[in-house]
């Protein structure tokens, strides 16, 4: 908006890791949001999904049983990353299409059917690589039928702190027959 001369200085930077997870409302392996003028808004990250049969395709979330909750991490940096950690949180909510019902105070740690909090730690990922990792997750069906997952990635020495959080909303769930 302002006319004038501008300068840009570019200098070398040391190699660094940049491990990311794709945010909601973005295409796979892309940290930029989809142009909402041509797409409907979505609260789903393509990098967080349930794959109970380990066939590489997303499955339906099943309450009261251990589901295989996967997160796909991509390394866009130019130095290998080690000591990667991921924390998972969930909450039941009322709205899927616009994120209504999500509350900062309502996040619960993801737990397996034995009640053990599920996290990932000590992961390694080579520069330019992509890999899926999983934890067991057994949400209780007593609280609702729509559930949202939040994943937070951490890596010491990663200068890019902007692409480390993602959410996925599961609107179709199943209660197993006993």
Secondary structure by P-SEA (a helix, b strand, c coil): ccbbbbbbbbbbbcbbbbbbccccccccccccccccccccccccccccccccccccbbbbbbcccccbbbbbbbbcccccccbbbbbbbbbbbcccccccccccccccccccccccbbbbccccccccccbbbbbbbbbbcccccbbbbbbbbbbccccccccccbbbbbcbbbbbcc
